[in-house]
Amino acid sequence: MATFLPLMAERFARQRLKALARVEDKAGDGVPVVLFLCVHNAGRSQMALGWFNHLAGDRAIAWSGGSEPGAEINAAAVAAMAEVGIDISEEFPKSWTEEIVRAARRHGQHGLR
């Protein structure tokens, strides 16, 4: 885990900066944003993110996060997704942040709850 910590921190920072750019209308691409939020962000929300990215491609942006992120992705979720050809092994549990929620509200589906 310690070996990958700098990479995970960089990916999380990049995600937050992209969300902040959307909140401040600096992204300007009109691409909708979808959130998959849960408690641990270690299983179902990561699987949903994997499916969404697989099906939507670059037509939309999706992020996932948890209110109390776990330590790592559930191995059973990674294995189940691999069985259908979707690799989520590089994902990691993340906190949801105010920027991400605001970006989704601003550029995502109306009626986000």
N, C-alpha and C positions, 0 to 999 in steps of 0.2 A: 504494500500500500504506500509506504513512504517513497518508493521509487517513482510512483505515478502522481504523487501529490502536486508537484509543480505543473504538470500537464493538466490535471483536473482543475487546479486554481485558474490557469490561463483560460481554459474552456468556459468556466463559470463566469469569469470576468468578461470574456468576449460576449457571452449571452446577455449579461446585464447591460453592457454598453450598447448592444444592438437594440435592446428594449428601450433604453433611455433615448436613443436616437429616434425611435418610433414615437415615444411620448412627446418629444420636442419637435415633431414633424420634420426631421432631417433625413428620414429614410426615403420618403416620397415615392414608394413603388406601388402603393395601393394593394399590397398583398395582405390578405386576411391573416389574423393571428388566432391560434387556438391554444388553450391551456388544458393540461391534464394535471389536476391537483389532487393530492391525497395527504395522508398522514406521513408515511415513511418514504414514499417515492422510490420504492425498491422492487415492486412487482407489477401490479396491474397498471399503474399509471405509466410505467416504463414500457410495458407491452403495448398500451394504447398509443403512446408516442411512436413506437416502432412501426405499428400498423399504419398510423396516420402518415408518417413520412414515406413509407413504402407506397401507399396509395395516392397521396397528394403530390408527391414529387416537389417541384419548386413552385407549385401553384398556390401554396400557403405555407406559413411558418407555424411550427408547433413547439411548445416548450412544456416541460413537466417540472413539478416541484412538490415538496412536502412541507407540512407544518413542523414536523419532527423527523427530518431525514434520517434514514438508517445508515449503517456503516458501509453497506455494499449492496449491489443488486442481487436479488434472490436468484440463486443458481438454477432453480427450477424454471423461473421465468425466462432466463437466458436460453436454457435447453429447449423449452417449448417453442420459443420464437425461432430458434435455429432449425427446428424440425420443419418449419414452413419457409425456410430460406431467408429469414430476417435476422440480421445480426445486431443485437443490442449489447453485446459484451463490452463495448467501449463506453457505455453510459455509466453514470454514477448518480447516487441520490443527491439531490440539490434542494436547498431551501427555496421556497417561492419568495420573491422579493417584490417590493412595492412597484419598482419600475416595470417588472414583467406583468403584473396585474394591470397596471395603468396602460401599458402598451396594448394589451389584449382588449381592454375596454374601449380604447380609442380606435383601434384598427380591426378588431375582431367582430364577432357576431354581436348585434345589439341584443340587449336583454341578458347579458352575462350576469350570473349570480354567484 
